[in-house]
């Protein structure tokens, strides 16, 4: 039987894809990015002794960019993702209690605001996303990470390599 976080990831991805208007195969804001954010969240949680809920992190990973109108500047996409989460939760498709849902809603709404403080779950979500900045040619700055583990991971990251003009991080390189 799949773990709770795996069921959360699968359902969150399904809902995200139902609402995503961009190319789902995009490395920038599509499924490959969402999968890496989910992987980063699992890594962050595994290195902390916090008991943080991976379910909330999985919902964040798959919903945080699913309401983007463009891969470029879209300052309201987090707010739209939070609204989607509210609709899904109200419809009974997002199985979180009120407190956990509120943490997810705030994490979604504020994920691109640059905050570094708040509830640990929100900070894990934000770090999981920021650790994937190399996909767009930007290295995460340790000082802008939200958790001690996130700062340490950002410090040891290597700059992305170029591959025929596109910036692709070696650990995420697609097979040819």
C-alpha positions as CSV (number, residue, x, y, z in Angstrom):
1,X,0.0,0.0,0.0
2,X,1.3,3.5,-0.9
3,X,2.3,5.8,1.8
4,X,0.1,8.7,2.7
5,X,2.5,11.2,1.0
6,X,2.5,9.1,-2.2
7,X,-1.3,9.2,-2.4
8,X,-1.2,12.9,-1.7
9,X,1.4,13.4,-4.5
10,X,-0.6,11.4,-7.0
11,X,-3.9,13.2,-6.3
12,X,-2.2,16.6,-6.2
13,X,-0.5,16.0,-9.6
14,X,-3.9,15.0,-11.1
15,X,-5.6,18.1,-9.9
16,X,-2.7,20.3,-10.9
17,X,-2.7,18.9,-14.4
18,X,-6.5,19.4,-14.7
19,X,-5.9,23.1,-14.1
20,X,-2.5,23.7,-15.8
21,X,-2.6,25.9,-18.9
22,X,1.1,25.8,-19.9
23,X,3.2,22.9,-21.3
24,X,3.1,20.2,-18.7
25,X,6.5,18.8,-19.9
26,X,8.2,22.2,-19.4
27,X,11.3,22.1,-17.2
28,X,10.5,25.6,-16.0
29,X,7.1,25.3,-14.4
30,X,5.7,22.0,-15.5
31,X,5.7,18.4,-14.1
32,X,9.5,18.0,-14.2
33,X,9.8,21.0,-11.9
34,X,6.9,19.9,-9.6
35,X,8.5,16.4,-9.3
36,X,11.9,18.0,-8.3
37,X,10.1,20.2,-5.7
38,X,8.5,17.1,-4.3
39,X,11.9,15.3,-4.2
40,X,13.5,18.3,-2.6
41,X,10.7,18.4,0.1
42,X,11.3,14.7,0.8
43,X,15.0,15.4,1.2
44,X,14.5,18.3,3.5
45,X,12.0,16.5,5.7
46,X,14.3,13.4,5.9
47,X,17.2,15.6,7.1
48,X,15.1,17.2,9.9
49,X,13.8,15.6,13.0
50,X,10.6,17.7,12.9
51,X,7.8,15.3,12.1
52,X,6.8,17.6,9.3
53,X,3.9,16.4,7.1
54,X,5.0,15.2,3.7
55,X,1.4,15.3,2.7
56,X,1.3,19.1,2.9
57,X,4.7,19.3,1.1
58,X,3.4,17.1,-1.8
59,X,0.3,19.2,-2.2
60,X,2.5,22.3,-2.3
61,X,4.9,20.7,-4.8
62,X,2.2,20.0,-7.3
63,X,-0.1,23.0,-6.9
64,X,2.3,25.9,-6.3
65,X,2.9,26.7,-10.0
66,X,-0.2,25.0,-11.6
67,X,-2.1,28.2,-12.0
68,X,0.5,30.2,-13.9
69,X,-0.6,32.1,-17.0
70,X,3.0,32.3,-18.3
71,X,6.5,31.0,-17.6
72,X,7.5,34.6,-17.2
73,X,6.5,37.3,-14.6
74,X,3.2,36.2,-13.1
75,X,3.0,37.8,-9.6
76,X,-0.5,36.5,-8.9
77,X,0.0,32.8,-9.6
78,X,0.6,31.9,-6.0
79,X,-2.7,33.5,-5.0
80,X,-4.5,31.7,-7.8
81,X,-3.0,28.4,-6.6
82,X,-4.2,29.1,-3.1
83,X,-7.7,29.8,-4.4
84,X,-7.6,26.5,-6.3
85,X,-6.5,24.7,-3.2
86,X,-9.4,26.3,-1.3
87,X,-11.9,25.2,-4.0
88,X,-10.4,21.6,-3.9
89,X,-10.5,21.5,-0.1
90,X,-14.0,22.8,0.0
91,X,-15.1,20.1,-2.5
92,X,-13.6,17.5,-0.2
93,X,-10.8,16.4,-2.6
94,X,-7.9,17.7,-0.4
95,X,-7.9,15.6,2.7
96,X,-6.2,18.0,5.2
97,X,-7.5,19.2,8.5
98,X,-8.3,23.0,8.9
99,X,-4.9,23.8,10.4
100,X,-2.9,21.9,7.8
101,X,-5.0,23.3,5.0
102,X,-4.3,26.9,6.3
103,X,-0.6,26.2,6.3
104,X,-0.8,25.0,2.7
105,X,-2.9,27.9,1.6
106,X,-0.4,30.4,3.0
107,X,2.6,28.5,1.6
108,X,1.0,28.6,-1.9
109,X,-0.1,32.2,-1.8
110,X,3.3,33.5,-0.5
111,X,5.7,31.1,-2.2
112,X,7.3,33.7,-4.5
113,X,7.2,36.6,-2.0
114,X,10.8,35.8,-0.8
115,X,9.8,35.2,2.8
116,X,12.2,33.2,5.0
117,X,10.2,33.1,8.3
118,X,7.0,31.4,9.3
119,X,5.8,27.9,10.2
120,X,8.3,25.2,9.5
121,X,6.1,23.4,7.0
122,X,5.8,26.6,4.9
123,X,9.6,27.1,5.1
124,X,10.2,23.6,3.9
125,X,7.9,24.1,1.0
126,X,9.6,27.4,0.0
127,X,13.1,25.9,0.3
128,X,12.0,22.9,-1.8
129,X,11.0,25.2,-4.6
130,X,14.1,27.5,-4.2
131,X,16.4,24.5,-4.4
132,X,15.2,24.1,-8.0
133,X,16.2,27.6,-9.1
134,X,19.1,26.2,-11.2
135,X,16.6,25.1,-13.8
136,X,16.3,28.8,-14.8
137,X,20.0,29.6,-14.4
138,X,19.8,31.0,-10.9
139,X,21.6,29.6,-7.9
140,X,19.7,29.6,-4.6
141,X,21.3,32.1,-2.2
142,X,21.9,30.4,1.2
143,X,20.8,33.7,3.0
144,X,17.5,33.5,1.3
145,X,16.7,29.9,2.3
146,X,14.3,29.3,5.1
147,X,15.8,26.3,7.0
148,X,19.2,25.3,8.2
149,X,19.1,22.3,6.0
150,X,18.1,24.4,3.0
151,X,20.9,26.8,3.6
152,X,23.4,23.9,3.8
153,X,22.1,22.4,0.6
154,X,22.3,25.8,-1.2
155,X,25.9,26.2,-0.1
156,X,27.0,22.9,-1.6
157,X,25.1,23.2,-4.9
158,X,27.2,23.7,-8.1
159,X,26.3,26.1,-10.9
160,X,24.2,24.6,-13.7
161,X,26.0,23.5,-16.9
162,X,24.9,24.7,-20.3
163,X,23.6,22.1,-22.7
164,X,23.2,23.5,-26.3
165,X,22.4,26.9,-24.9
166,X,19.9,25.8,-22.3
167,X,20.7,25.8,-18.6
168,X,20.2,22.4,-17.2
169,X,21.4,21.2,-13.8
170,X,23.4,18.0,-14.1
171,X,21.3,16.1,-11.6
172,X,18.2,16.9,-13.7
173,X,19.6,16.3,-17.2
174,X,17.2,14.3,-19.4
175,X,18.6,11.3,-21.2
176,X,19.2,11.8,-24.9
